[in-house]
Amino acid sequence: MNPDFLVVGAGVAGLRAAIELAWAGTVLVLAKDTLSESSSVYAQGGIAAALSDDDDIELHEQDTLAAGDGLCNPEAVRALVEEGPTAIEELIEFGAGFDRDGARLAFAREGAHSRNRVLHANGDSTGKEISRALYAKAASIPNIQFHSFMFVTDFLVADGVVAGALAVDEQSGEFERIAARATLLATGGLGRAFLETTNPDVATGDGVATAWRAGAEISDLEFVQFHPTALHVAGAPRFLLSEALRGEGALLRNAAGERFMVGYHPLAELAPRDVVSRSIAAELVRTGEPHVYLDLRHLGTARVRDRFPRIYQTCLNYGVDIGRDLAPVHPAAHYAMGGVRTNLDGATNLGRLYAAGECACTGVHGANRLASNSLLEGVVFGARAARAMLAHASDARLVAPDPAPALFPDTPEQELRSLMWSHCGIVREGDSLRRAVETLEAAPSSPKPQASRADYERRNIHAVGRIIAHCALARQESRGAHYRTDVPEKRAGFQRHSVTCEGAGVDFR
């Protein structure tokens, strides 16, 4: 397995990059599970772009900057909104079918957007449809090969340059050394580091952890977005109830039936996600209840079922008819604004290693991602990274030594996730963060000759947990999705990005 280009991850960022790379050489796309299992596929809300008649890129830019709470990289935001419309047009050319009002694209509004600019597919299956179209296009290109159930355990590094990756074939149990001229990391998120998450099981922070061990810089990982409305039913997964429901008119009520968000923010249910999540957390503390409720009853069953068929059926499978019943909801870890630090072309501080999508940090989201910008980020910056990687098309392959033998934390995964939820969750506090850092640093580890995928995932969860805890403790302020009760205000000295790497402390730049 010696492709010209290696793409680790088969979500929208990885697939879009593979399509771009294939014209200059052979591309190998690795997925640690099935090719259809990624956070992209589960994305319901939509994809935002300034394409409607009453919208423009400046308004999209302003909304993104406002949601980012003073920490967005303006150049990254400009690239996103300027290239977004073209990215949508490309997706349509690839066969993506977005919802329409007659012959015209149908645009909806979500929280913190000033215009109707969010496109959906099949109501609430936008990520699934975009992923389908990109995969169909990529699969039609002979230069692109796919390999599922391949878990990248480490990068192969020679003098600060990534020469490829070491991966284990889960079906054979054999390790493969993969030499590539350039490598793209597109592994998605890290939600499974927390006890409560809307993310699929594959979201174990693999890209961030693997890059960190190789010497890559990690930025802004303290900023984890907690989605306010995950289904909260005993025995059910924390299924996401999309922001689009509140955009359609759904209301939040407490156990007494009161619409409480009007008392927390002028935008009520359509306030930024971090505000809504903290408001729900405060309401639960005030009332002592385990969850609040999302109310769609006034919209009518037919409208809800037609507009959100996937959400409606999934909730029904767990005994909740959201057209007639109040849906119990609770915040859950949803999206990481931080990740492997890159420039606008996806380049990391390690030679020939690039990153795009949720595992990367260009600064485009700042301290809090604007709803429906994540799918757009994947396709825009996936393409940008690929174009930059083309410069390596004729580079010689490098020989790199084997990585150091792996050590695995002895702490059970559930214990790690509970620790992260309790100490690094929606509301944080200095002493609690310090205990998390101390506990994670002191956790014993040991070699494991016959390590399983679950062992490697636990290793990565432990690594990203350490990074999140260290960065959250170092950021002595509250900003965006990072809220500390001991320092509840923003502080000018922290209007900078956290940067760390293995063996070093946290810097602000």
N, C-alpha and C positions, 0 to 999 in steps of 0.2 A: 504494500500500500504506500506508494510514493507519488501522490498527486502534485500538480503544480500548486494548487491552493487547497487548504484544509479549512472547512467551515464546521465549527463545533456548535451544534444546535440547529433545529429544523423548524423554528418559529418564523414569523414574518420577516425579521431582520436577516436571519440566516438564508432563507429562501430567496429573498430579494437580492442579497449579495451574490449568491450562487449564480443566479441568472446573469448578472452583470459580469461576473468573472469568467464564465464559460466561453466567452468569445476569444479569450486570450490563452486558454490552457485547460487542463483537466481539473475538475473540482470534485472533492470528496466531502459529502455532507454526513456528519455523524449525529445520530440521535441516541440518547441513552435508554430510551423506551421505544414504543412504536413511533413511526413518523408522524402520526396524527395526534400525539400526546404532547401538548405544549401549552403554556399560559395563553398564547395567542388564540388558540382554538376556543378557550373559555371566555374570551373578551366579548361581553354582551353590548356594552353601551353604545359604541359606534366609533367613527373616525372623523375627526374635525378638520375642516379646510374651508378657507374663505372663497367659496364658489357661488354663493347665492347673490341675487341682484342687489340686496341691501347690505352686503357685507364687503369688507376689503381686508387686505393682509395687515394693514395698520391696526385695525380693531382686534383682529386675532392676536397680533403681537402684544397689544396693550393688555388684553385679558390674560394672556400667558404670563406676562411680567407681573401683573397684579397678584395672580395666584401664587407665584413663586416667592412672594414676600421679601423682595429686595435681594434675592440671591441668584436669580437667573443670570446666565451668561448671555448678554444681549445679542452677541454675534450668533450664538447657537439658536436662539429664538428666531432671529431674522432668517437664518437658513431654513428652519423648520417651516415657517409660515410662507416664505417665498417659494419654496420648492414643493410645498404641500399640494397645491392644485395640480401641478404636473404629475405628481406621484399618484393622485386619484385617477387622473386620465389614463395613466399607464395601467393601473389595476383594472380599469374598465376594458382596456384593450386586451388584457390577459384573460378576460372573461368574468371578472367579478360582477355579480348582479346586485346592485344597490336598490333599495326601495325607491319607488317613483310615484309621483302624483301625475298620472297620465304619462306623457312623454318626458316630463321634467323630473330631475332628481328631487327627492323629498328631504328637506332639511328639518331637523328638530333642534331644540335648545336643551342644554343641560346646565347644571350648577356652575355659576361664575362666568358663563358665556353671555356676552351682551347681544348676540345675534343668534338666529337659527342657522347653525353651520355644521351640525353633526349628522353625518350620513349613517344609515343603518342598513343591514341586510337581513331579510326575513324577520324583521322586527327586532329580535334580540339575539341574533346569531352572526353578528358582523365579523368577529374574529375568525369564526369557523369558515365563513364564505371567502374572506380574503386569503386565508391559509389554503383553502381548496384551490382557488384560482392560481396562486403562486406555485403550489406544488404541481398542478397540471402543466403549467408553463415550464417549470424546471425539469419535470420528468420527460418532457418532449425534446430536451436538448441532450444529444448523445454524450457530450463532454461532462455531464454531471452524473455522478454515481452516489447512491444512498446506501448507508449501512446503519441498520437499526440495532438496538441493544448493544451499543458500543459505548462504554463509560470511560471518558478521559480522566485518568487519575493524576497525571502530572504533565507539565510541559517539558520538553527537552531544550535545555538552554546552554549555549556556548558563548561565553564572554559577553553576556547581556543581550544576546540575540536568540530568539526562539527559532529552533530548527525543526520543530514539529511537536508531536505529542506521543505520550505513552497511553495506550488504551487497552482495556480488557474487554474481550468479546464475551458477553454474559452467557451466550449459548454454548460456546466451546470451553470457556474458562481460560482461554489462552490470552496472553498479553501480546500486543502488536506495537512495534515501533513504527510510527508514521512520519516520514520525512517530507516536508513541504517547503516550498519557496516562501510562502507567507501563510499566516494562520489568522482566521477570524474567530473571535469568541462571541457567540450569540446564544447563550445558554439560559436567558430569561432571569427570573426573579429568585427570591429567597424566603417567601412567605412561610415555608414549612419550618423555619427557625422559630416560629411562634406557635403557641398552643392553639390559638384560634386564627384561622386563615381561610381566605376565599381561594387561595391558590391550589392548583393540583399537586399531587404527591411528588411530582418531579421537581418542584421548585425548592431545591435544597441549597441554593447559593453556590452551585458547583463552579461556575465561571469565576466569580469573585474570589473564592477560596483558592482555586487552582492558580489563578494569576498572582494572587498575593504570595503564595508559597514560592512562586518563580521569581519574585522580586518586583512585581508591578505595583505601582502606586494606586491606592484606593481613596476615593474622595466622596465626602458627603453621605456616608453610610448611616449616620445618625438619623437621617430623614427617611422614615418609613411611613408610608401612608396607610392609615387604617380606614378601610371603607366603612361607612356608618351602618349599612344595612345588609348584613348577612343573615340568612335564615337561621333561627335559633330554636330548633326542635330537637329534643332528645333522640339520639340515635341517627340523626341526619347529618350529612356533611354541611359545612358552613357555606352553603350555596349562595352566591352573590345575587342580591336583588338590585338590579342595575339602577344607577343614577337616573336613567331615562324614565323610570317609574315616577320619581319625584318631578322630573321635567314634564311629565304628562299630567301631573296634578295630585299625585299621592301625598298624603299627609302623615306626619308622625304624631302619635298619641301615647300618653303614659297609661298605666294600668287603670287610672281613674277616668280615662277617655278624653283627657285634656290635650289639646294641641299645644305642646310645650315649646316648640322651637321659636314661636313668635316672641317669647320672653328672653331668648338668648341672642338673636341676631336679626337685623332688619330684613334680610333676605329669607328668613325662616328656613323652610326645608331646602331652599336652593342656595344656602350659604356654602362657602368652601368646605370640602370634605373634612378637613381637620377640625373646623369649628363644629360641624354637625356631630362628628364622632365624640369630641370632648363634651359637647352638650348632652349627648345621650349618656355618657359615662357619669356626668354630674347628676343627671336625672335619676339614674339607677342608684347612686349613692343616697340621694335625697329620699327616694321612695322605698329603697330596700328590695326592689323587684329584680328578677333575673334578666329581664329584657323589656324593651318598649315594643310598640306595634306600628306597622306600616298599614295605612288605611287607604284602600283603593275602592271601597264599596260604592262610593258615589259615582265612580266612573262607569259602572255596569259590567256585568260578567262578559257580555259579548265583546265589548270594546277591549277589555283587558286581555281576553283570550286571543282576539285577532291581532292586537298590537304586540303582545308579548307571548307568543305561543310556547316557546321553550320554558320560560320562567313559570307560566301558568301550569303547564303539565308537570314540571319538576316539583313545584310546591304541592300540587294535587297528589303526587305520588307519596308525599309525606304527610298527607291528611289535612292540608290547608288549601281551601278554595279561595284564592286571593280576590276573586270577584265578589265573594260574599262574606268572607271571614277576615278578621284582623290577622295580619301576618306577624308573628313574633320575630323581632330582629335585634341584633347586637353587633357592635363593631368587630371587625376582624382585620388582621394584617393583610394588605392587598398589594402594595406596590412599593418598590425601593427607588427613591429618587437618585440615590448615590450608586456607586459601582466602581468599576475599573476606570481610572482617570484617563481620558483621551482628549485629543484635539478635535476640531470640527470634522476631520477626515478619519476619525476612528483610531488614530495611531496612539499607542501607549508609550510609556517610557522604555519599554523593551523593544529592541529592533525586531521588525517583521511580525510583531504581534499587534493585532487590531481588535477592537471590540465595538459592538453595536447593539442597540435595543436596551432592554431593562438592565442587563448586567453591566452596561457602560455608563459613564458619567461624563457628559459633555457640558453639564450645567444648564441644559435646556429647561429642566423642570424646577430648578432652584430648590427652595425649601418645601414646595408643595405642588404636585403636578395638577395642571388643569385637566378636567375630565375629557376623555376621548383624544388626548394628545399622544397617548402611548403607542397605539397602532400606527399613527402617522410618523412618530419618531422611528419606529422600526423600519418602515419602508424608505423613509428619507435618508436616514443615517446608515442603513444597511447598504443602500446604493452608493452613498458617498464613500464609505469605507472600502467598498469593492473597487471603486475607481482609483482610489489611492493605492490599493494593493496591486493593481496592474503594473505599477512601476517595478515590481519584483519578478515579473513574468520570466525574465531571463537570468535571474540571479542563480548562482550556484547553490546547491543544497549543502548544508553544513552538517558536520558530525558533532554530536553532543554527547556528553557522558550520561550515564544512567542517573536518575535522581536518587537522593538519599532514601533508604528504606523507610516505608511509611510507619508512623505511629498513630494509633487509634485511641481516642478518649475512652476511658472505661465507664464514663457516665452514661446511663441509658438515654436514648433519644428523648423520650417523654419527659425526663427530668430536665434536660437541656431546654426543651421548648417551654416547659412550665416556668423555669427560671427567667427566660427571656420575656414571657408574657407578664410575669409579676413585676419585674424590675426595669424592663426596657420597653414597656408597652405604650398605651395611649397617653397616660399621664406619668411623668417621671419625677424623680427627686434625687438630689445629690448623694445622700447617704445610701440610698437603695441602689443607685448606679454603682457606687463604690463597692458594695457587697457583691454585685454581679461580676464586676471586674475581678475581684479577689477570688471568687468562687471558680470562675472560668479559668483563670490563670493557674489555680492550684489543682485543677482537675488532673488526676493521674492518667497516663496513657501508656500503651504497650504495643509491641509488634503483634501482628496476627498473620501467620503464614498463609492461611486459607481464608483471606478476607472476602466478604460478600459485598455486593453492591450496597446493601444497607449499612455495612461498616464504613464504606467510603463516603456515603451520604452523611452519616453521623459525624465523621471527621470534618466534612465541609460545614455542617451546621454549627459545630463547635467553633470553627475558624471565623465564620461570619458573625457569630454571636460575640466573640471576643472583640472584633473590629467595631461592631455597633456599640457595644458597651463602652469601650474606650473613647470613641468619638462623641457619644452622648454625654459622657462625664466631662470631657474636655470643653464642649460647647456650653459655657456657663451663661446661657440666656434661653429665652423661648422664642422660636421663630418657625412659622409654618407648621409642619407636622411634628416638630420637636418641641414638646412643652414640658417645662420643669416648674413644679410648684415652688421650689426654693428661689428661682430666678424667673418670675413670670413675665418679665418685660424683655423687649428686644434691646440689645446693646450694640452701639455703633462699632465697637472694637471687634465684634464677631460677624460683621457683614462681609465675611470672607469664607472661602471654602476650606473645609477640613481635608487634610491630606495625610495619609499614613502608609507605611509599608512594613513588611515583616521585620521585626527586630528594632523598630524605631517608634518614637512617640508620635503624637498627633500634632501636626503643624497647621497653621491657618494662613492661607495665601489668597 
